[in-house]
């Protein structure tokens, strides 16, 4: 599949939205992929995220669910 530069930019802007609902869905998606056994590096690549972001979300999740 090919995308124009403009369409690709639009899609990436949508993914990088800072709206809470978008961030929550992206975090949930990343956590599910991690739970399925994918390494953080792969999850980041698949979801167009920085690996540090994925690892940060994993840490936050672990801290909130450690009780």
C-alpha positions as CSV (number, residue, x, y, z in Angstrom):
1,X,0.0,0.0,0.0
2,X,1.3,3.4,-0.9
3,X,0.4,6.7,0.8
4,X,1.0,10.2,-0.3
5,X,3.3,12.2,2.0
6,X,0.3,14.4,3.0
7,X,-1.9,11.3,3.9
8,X,1.0,9.8,5.9
9,X,1.5,13.0,7.8
10,X,-2.2,13.2,8.6
11,X,-2.3,9.7,9.9
12,X,0.8,10.2,12.0
13,X,-0.7,13.4,13.5
14,X,-3.8,11.4,14.4
15,X,-1.6,8.7,16.1
16,X,0.4,11.3,18.0
17,X,-2.7,13.1,19.3
18,X,-2.4,14.1,23.0
19,X,-6.1,13.6,23.6
20,X,-6.6,11.4,26.7
21,X,-8.8,8.9,25.0
22,X,-6.2,8.4,22.2
23,X,-3.3,8.0,24.7
24,X,-5.4,5.5,26.7
25,X,-6.1,3.4,23.6
26,X,-2.5,3.4,22.5
27,X,-1.3,2.5,26.0
28,X,-3.8,-0.3,26.2
29,X,-2.8,-1.6,22.8
30,X,0.9,-1.5,23.8
31,X,0.2,-3.3,27.1
32,X,-1.8,-6.0,25.4
33,X,1.1,-6.7,22.9
34,X,3.6,-6.8,25.8
35,X,1.3,-9.2,27.7
36,X,1.3,-11.4,24.5
37,X,5.0,-11.6,24.8
38,X,6.3,-9.1,22.3
39,X,9.4,-7.2,23.3
40,X,9.1,-3.5,24.0
41,X,11.2,-2.7,21.0
42,X,8.9,-4.6,18.7
43,X,5.8,-3.1,20.3
44,X,7.2,0.4,19.8
45,X,8.0,-0.3,16.1
46,X,4.6,-1.7,15.4
47,X,2.8,1.2,17.1
48,X,5.0,4.0,15.9
49,X,6.1,4.8,19.5
50,X,9.5,5.3,21.1
51,X,10.7,2.3,23.0
52,X,11.1,4.5,26.1
53,X,7.4,5.3,25.9
54,X,6.4,1.7,25.9
55,X,8.7,0.9,28.8
56,X,7.3,3.8,30.7
57,X,3.8,2.7,30.2
58,X,4.8,-0.8,31.3
59,X,6.4,0.5,34.5
60,X,3.3,2.7,35.3
61,X,1.0,-0.3,34.8
62,X,3.2,-2.5,37.0
63,X,3.3,0.0,39.8
64,X,-0.5,0.6,39.7
65,X,-1.2,-3.2,39.8
66,X,1.5,-4.2,42.3
67,X,-1.0,-4.2,45.2
